[in-house]
């Protein structure tokens, strides 16, 4: 197969491949269908190559041969018939030949094609094969020269303009006459001929004289076809829509809409029997959609005429009258049960709302006729937001339909918001009546779930209006404005009628969404919190999995925001949800292979457990309620953790013996323990750690830490265990504070196991960066103890081989994370740890690694970090600054996070002997492109580095440059200029100078 494909591609690419394909296509008896299609495809490619050469002899030969084939095959009585696929390909070939020859040598192109449709010049259009080829080719010609959606080169655009002008001058009248004759003679005969002819008219009308189409004969035919059934009717409706949509001046467009009685035509269609019962299986959605598109096209032009304001008063009044006459039709289609019908008039609705918004902004009010449009539009928008009568909610088989409906609701919301921005009072009154009226009917049992869902949906959105006033409540618990007052009333009535007890899952879930969204309401009306929690308890236990699992997350958010009110009932809530805290791991992909869990991330496919973690986090917030005594907090934490400890202990043995499910169960337990900690601390990386946890609570988390470490030490071969342990560690940092540091050696030993990937090491280095920053005042001793073994493990991983792109990306990420970790140590004034007695042996290896990455031109991002690291090391360990102004310049080079100077004896020799030459080795490296954007950034870092070396070493550095560095790298001109610039120019100016110097002097050696 591959060999055949390559052969065909070779023929296509060759200059003379068409010479084999042309006779193969035209031969008799014909070749197979597939062969003929491929031949035409290659011919098309060949003609495309020759389009710019109008006098090309091969094109003329192809044209003559194809023309002879068409004459022989498509004339009356030929006895030969091509398939539809061949006819489509052949029409494309004819079109490409048309592009190449119409304006020069084949001026009879359309005459020749039209002749195929008649058995003799004076006969009727009696040859359907010839007619269809003519029509197909007309469609193809339009697509090539006039379709505005296809991108064109300027040359193609100019060519197409010339071709269209030629068609208008030579053939347009004949073409329209031919189409009209075909429609007349084939009316009621063969549907495909009429349908395709109507499609041609629909396409071409945008660029021909409208008077050629809008005449009594053509319009009478169109109206006749619209009275028929099926595809011909739909094609006629499309043609009329394109005629109405043709671009023209405003007054002319109003004349056209009026002359064609577009509104009356749409009204008649809307009253047709097939559009009366939307619940019926016989409801004609194609007809409804076609009529809606026609209404949208006409009304949109009317609205644009009003919006642009370019017509006189008489025509403005005409447009206003037409708009008013079209509004009932637009609302009828907007309200259609079928989304494809209603969506067809969204464009005009959005444009109309835009017009009204501009009017309100400009004048402060609306004309009465315009103001009267808002309420029916808003009503149509809101009613369209309701689930239709055939919809069921939550079924897996209908998830695609539900997703599409959610997208539709987003568009409807945009229009609804537009109405609110035009007339907020109208919007507020309408929503108040809708929502509160629905709630009042709930207790009577006369509300369908779709009505209640709509009311809840609008209540959920209504808060956006209230939030414009700065929230629902102002200081003192008073409503912030009239919309907030209405919202509070709605929420009160919602609670009064226990909407959340309604049996349908959609309304249950929507109620929980509202509880979570409006927790500020419960802040003020705290007496309603127990009722809300009771509703939550029902939903988090609901039998519908979507309601249940989503409610777990919403419950977390509700408890988190109202934590200060949970003290008195926290223990009761914990008891009520205890059965939901039982973890049952499920192996992904039905595997029992322990090796998979040793090399792949676990738990990601268990969506239920991912949602269950929200409950454990909620438990953390319940336990940490400020109004709870510390003793009670500790007891609650202990009761929540105890089952997890027991579960870990029960599964350790089986997991060690290779039970994959047991290992995954422990992974889940560890994740749950870590997630509990988030309720006690909102610490994240980059923040200073401020521990607020009581000692008794901290002791419980120390036990949790110990349990996790035991599991990690015994099961470190499992990636899922290392992964969960790392996450648990990060979440317990804020809970335990400095107590966590004593566990660091064991964490490093477990998390950086021999089987740990570079990605894992990178992640752990990021975590250590957060630890260093968060505990900078107390972390030195433990960092001093663990730095050397940590660096050895990192160096080992960095020196390993790679197998593929993913490995290379992980390696590059580890390099950058390693350097970032070093920078965090330096920035937090802990640089002395590198040269302590414990770690001094590693210091040379450390510097060599940093220098190596600074030279690696294949990874500019890492180069920049490496140079920044050397820069800061030079600032910290280099000679102490002699003058305040020089130190200020150095701090400027370091931007943010300037560390303290800690001079190290002998470090200046490294700066002169190794760092100085490094600055010139980088741009001198073969392959370094000084014009590349990233390379320029690297040179900027090199320039900063040299500035630092000069500011630290002074004239001694200049002497090193003159006597050693420049002779070594071959710089023998511009030395004085360079030294002067290094001494006197500001940092930004010197960076530009250095880039220019490298390009002009160093690279021109």
Secondary structure, DSSP 4 states (H G I P E B T S, - for coil): -HHHHHHHHHHHHSTTTHHHHHHHHH-SS---HHHHHHHHHHHHHHHHHHTT-TT-HHHHHHHHHHHHHHHHHHSTT------HHHHHHHHHHHHHHHHHHTTTT-TTHHHHHHHTTBSSTTS-B--HHHHHHHHHHHHHHHHHHT-TTS---HHHHHHHHHHHHHHHHHTHHHHHHHHHHHHHHTTTS-HHHHHHHHHHHHHHGGGS-GGGTSSHHHHHHHHHHHTS-HHHHHHHHHHHHHHHT----HHHHHHHHHHTTHHHHHHHHHTSGGGS-TTSTT--HHHHHHHHHHHHHHHHHHHHHHHHT-S-HHHHHHHHHHHHHHHHHHHHHHT-SSHHHHHTTHHHHHHHHHHHHHHHHHHSS--HHHHHHHHHHHHHHHHHTSPPTT--SS-GGGHHHHHHHHHHHHHHHHHHHHHHHH-HHHHHHHHHHHHHHHHHHHTTT---HHHHHHHHHHHHHHHHHHHTTTSSB-TTS-BSSHHHHHHHHHHHHHHHTTGGGSS-HHHHHHHHHHHHHTHHHHHH-GGGHHHHHHHHHHHHT-SSHHHHHHHHHHHHHHHHHTGGG-GGGHHHHHHHHGGGG------GGG---HHHHHHS--STT-HHHHHHHHHHHHHHHHHT-TTS-HHHHHHHHHHHHHHHHHHHHHHHHHHHTT-HHHHHHHHHHHHHHHHHHTTT----TTSPP-----HHHHHHHHHHHHHHHHHHHHSTT-HHHHHHHHHHHHHHHHHHGGGGGGGHHHHHHHHT-TT--HHHHHHHHHHHHHHHHHTTTT-HHHHHHHHHHHHHHHHHHHTS---SHHHHHHHHHHHHHHHHHHHHHHHTT-GGGGGSTTTHHHHHHHHHHHHHHHH-TT-HHHHHHHHHHHHHHHHHHSPPPSSHHHHHHHHHHH-S--------TTHHHHIIIIIHHHHHHHHHSTT--TTSHHHHHHHHHHHHHHHHHHHHHTHHHHHHIIIIIHHHHT--SSHHHHHHHHHHS-HHHHHHHHHHHIIIIITT-
